Amino acid sequence: MEGWGPMEGWRTDERLGTADVAAATGYSVQQVRDLEAQGVIAPAPRAANGYRRFSALHVRDLSAYRDLAAAVGPVPARRTMRVIRTAPRDEAAALVGSLHAGLVREREEALAARDALLAIRAEAGSEAGSEAEPPERDAMTITELSGALGVRASTLRFWERSGLLAPERVATRAGSARRYPLGAIREARIVAALRSAGYRIPDVRRAVAALRGLHGAEEPLDALEARVGAIAERTLALLRAGTVLGAIIGEGPRRG
């Protein structure tokens, strides 16, 4: 079992007490008991005196769970550790694969949102150097916004139906009309920038959702850079856990 620091010097058939496992993994004694009860690790056999007798494999699995929880969160991590012990091999492998795919999607969303912000900044810099700068407005009509973006009003309505824009509705004599406040104008510019760069509607929708999630951030671009870095660390944690997850899937009888 070389390569697993906590297991170094231990045989897989060696029986360890709960305190030994806690010391090796950094969890408390109660946490070790709780994680066993939640199915994160396999049930430990009991000695004649009723005490749990763990093995180095329990230490291995708890160490992997720590990385897995850092990668995808404690709740999905606990579910994954339970499922891969009992599910058919193909389902267990697919579950682990879906965790990797989820992190890839998160990274793509963050990168798309970052590209949109950079495009908007470049556009703003270009406008600042032009002779005729557009006037500052608190809101725009659909006609004004379509003209400012160089797209048709029908395109803005399509983006709205696709969940990319959320204009306000104001009462008029004819019924109601769309009104785009500053936030909606900003999102429309981002959507236009991403669409012109070749992003598909689902990708744009995820990018817009990522930007909406930054509400309140003083510097959205810095926040996105930090998110990309955090996703990289989470991906590395998932890769560290992956060897053990694969071993668990390969251990024991499987159905199907």
C-alpha positions in Angstrom: 0.0 0.0 0.0 2.9 2.3 -0.6 1.9 5.8 -1.7 -0.8 6.2 0.9 0.9 8.2 3.7 -1.6 7.3 6.5 -1.3 3.6 5.6 2.5 3.4 5.5 3.8 0.7 7.7 0.4 -0.9 8.2 -0.8 -4.2 6.8 -4.3 -4.3 5.3 -5.2 -7.1 7.7 -4.1 -5.2 10.7 -6.9 -4.2 13.1 -7.0 -0.6 14.2 -9.1 1.1 16.8 -11.3 4.1 16.2 -8.7 6.4 17.8 -6.0 5.0 15.4 -8.2 5.9 12.4 -9.0 9.3 13.7 -5.3 10.1 14.3 -4.4 8.9 10.8 -7.1 10.8 9.0 -7.6 14.0 11.0 -11.2 13.2 11.7 -12.5 13.0 15.3 -13.4 9.7 16.8 -17.1 10.7 16.6 -16.7 11.7 12.9 -15.2 8.3 12.1 -18.2 6.6 13.7 -20.6 8.9 11.9 -18.9 8.4 8.5 -19.1 4.6 9.0 -22.8 4.9 9.8 -23.4 7.0 6.7 -21.7 4.4 4.5 -18.7 6.4 3.5 -16.5 3.5 4.6 -17.3 -0.1 4.9 -18.8 -1.4 8.2 -16.0 -2.3 10.6 -16.2 -5.7 12.2 -16.5 -5.8 16.0 -14.1 -7.4 18.4 -15.4 -9.7 21.2 -15.5 -6.7 23.5 -17.7 -4.8 21.0 -15.1 -2.3 19.9 -14.8 -1.5 16.2 -11.7 -3.0 14.5 -10.8 -1.0 11.4 -8.2 -1.8 8.8 -5.8 0.3 6.7 -8.4 0.2 3.9 -10.7 2.2 6.1 -8.0 4.8 6.5 -7.4 4.8 2.7 -11.1 5.3 2.0 -11.5 8.1 4.5 -8.5 9.9 3.1 -10.1 9.6 -0.4 -13.4 10.9 1.0 -11.7 14.0 2.3 -10.4 14.8 -1.2 -13.8 13.9 -2.8 -15.6 16.2 -0.4 -13.2 19.0 -1.3 -13.9 18.4 -5.0 -17.7 18.1 -5.1 -19.0 18.8 -1.6 -19.8 16.6 1.4 -23.3 15.5 0.4 -22.4 14.3 -3.2 -19.2 12.8 -1.8 -21.1 10.7 0.8 -23.6 9.6 -1.8 -20.8 8.6 -4.2 -18.9 6.6 -1.5 -22.1 4.7 -0.7 -23.2 4.0 -4.2 -19.9 2.8 -5.6 -19.8 0.0 -3.0 -23.1 -1.5 -4.1 -24.0 -0.4 -7.6 -23.1 -2.4 -10.7 -19.6 -1.7 -12.0 -20.7 0.3 -15.0 -23.1 2.5 -13.0 -20.5 3.1 -10.3 -17.9 4.1 -13.0 -20.4 6.4 -14.7 -21.1 8.1 -11.4 -17.5 8.9 -10.9 -17.2 10.1 -14.5 -20.1 12.4 -14.0 -18.2 14.2 -11.2 -15.4 14.9 -13.5 -17.8 16.1 -16.2 -19.5 18.4 -13.7 -16.2 20.2 -12.9 -15.4 20.5 -16.6 -18.8 22.2 -17.1 -18.2 24.6 -14.2 -14.8 25.6 -15.7 -16.3 26.1 -19.1 -19.0 28.3 -17.6 -16.5 30.4 -15.7 -14.3 30.8 -18.8 -17.2 31.8 -21.0 -18.3 34.4 -18.4 -14.7 35.7 -18.2 -14.5 35.9 -22.0 -17.8 37.9 -22.0 -16.5 40.4 -19.4 -13.3 40.8 -21.4 -15.3 41.4 -24.6 -17.5 44.0 -22.8 -14.4 45.8 -21.4 -12.8 45.8 -24.9 -16.0 47.2 -26.3 -16.2 49.9 -23.6 -12.6 50.9 -24.3 -13.4 51.2 -28.0 -16.5 53.3 -27.3 -14.5 55.6 -25.0 -12.1 56.4 -27.8 -14.8 57.1 -30.4 -16.0 60.6 -31.2 -19.7 59.8 -30.5 -20.1 58.0 -27.2 -23.6 56.5 -26.5 -25.5 58.4 -23.8 -25.9 56.9 -20.3 -29.4 55.6 -19.8 -31.1 54.0 -16.9 -33.2 51.8 -19.2 -33.9 51.1 -22.9 -36.8 49.9 -25.0 -36.4 46.8 -27.1 -36.0 49.1 -30.2 -33.3 51.1 -28.5 -31.4 48.1 -27.3 -31.6 46.2 -30.6 -30.2 49.3 -32.3 -27.4 49.7 -29.8 -26.4 46.0 -30.1 -26.9 45.8 -33.9 -29.3 42.9 -33.6 -33.0 42.5 -34.5 -35.7 43.0 -31.9 -36.8 39.4 -32.7 -33.4 38.2 -31.6 -33.8 39.9 -28.3 -37.2 38.2 -27.9 -35.6 34.8 -28.8 -32.8 35.4 -26.2 -35.5 36.1 -23.6 -37.4 32.9 -24.5 -34.1 31.0 -24.2 -33.6 32.3 -20.6 -30.7 34.6 -21.5 -32.5 37.9 -20.8 -35.1 39.0 -18.3 -36.5 42.4 -19.2 -39.1 44.2 -17.1 -42.6 44.7 -18.3 -44.2 48.1 -18.1 -47.9 49.0 -18.8 -48.7 50.9 -21.9 -51.9 52.0 -23.6 -51.5 49.1 -26.0 -51.0 46.6 -23.1 -47.3 46.1 -22.0 -43.8 46.6 -23.3 -40.4 45.4 -22.5 -38.1 47.6 -20.6 -34.4 46.8 -20.2 -32.8 48.3 -17.0 -29.0 48.6 -16.6 -28.6 45.0 -15.4 -30.5 43.6 -18.4 -28.6 45.9 -20.8 -25.3 44.6 -19.4 -26.5 41.0 -19.8 -27.7 41.7 -23.3 -24.3 43.0 -24.2 -22.7 39.9 -22.7 -25.0 37.6 -24.7 -24.3 39.5 -27.9 -20.6 39.3 -27.3 -20.7 35.5 -26.6 -23.0 34.8 -29.6 -20.7 36.7 -31.9 -17.8 34.7 -30.6 -19.5 31.5 -31.6 -20.9 30.3 -28.2 -24.0 28.1 -28.4 -27.2 29.1 -26.6 -26.7 26.5 -23.8 -23.1 27.7 -23.3 -24.3 31.3 -23.2 -27.0 30.4 -20.7 -24.5 28.8 -18.4 -22.2 31.8 -18.7 -25.0 34.3 -17.9 -25.9 32.1 -14.8 -22.3 32.2 -13.7 -22.2 36.0 -13.9 -25.5 36.3 -12.1 -23.9 34.2 -9.3 -21.3 36.9 -8.9 -23.9 39.4 -7.8 -22.3 41.7 -5.2 -18.8 41.0 -6.2 -16.7 44.2 -6.3 -14.6 42.9 -9.2 -16.3 40.2 -11.2 -13.3 39.5 -13.4 -11.1 38.8 -10.3 -13.9 36.7 -8.9 -14.0 34.6 -12.1 -10.3 34.1 -12.1 -10.5 33.0 -8.5 -13.2 30.5 -9.4 -11.2 29.1 -12.3 -8.3 28.5 -9.9 -10.6 27.0 -7.3 -12.0 24.6 -9.9 -8.5 23.5 -10.8 -7.8 22.7 -7.1 -11.0 20.8 -6.8 -10.2 18.8 -10.0 -6.8 17.9 -8.6 -8.5 16.7 -5.4 -10.9 14.6 -7.4 -8.0 13.1 -9.3 -6.3 12.2 -6.0 -9.4 10.5 -4.8 -9.9 8.7 -8.2 -7.4 5.9 -7.6 -9.2 4.8 -4.5 -12.6 5.2 -6.0 -11.5 2.9 -8.8 -10.1 0.4 -6.3 -13.4 0.4 -4.4 -15.4 -0.2 -7.5 -13.1 -3.1 -8.3 -13.3 -4.7 -4.9 -16.0 -7.1 -3.7 -18.9 -8.8 -5.5 -20.9 -6.8 -8.0 -24.4 -7.1 -9.2 -24.9 -7.2 -13.0 
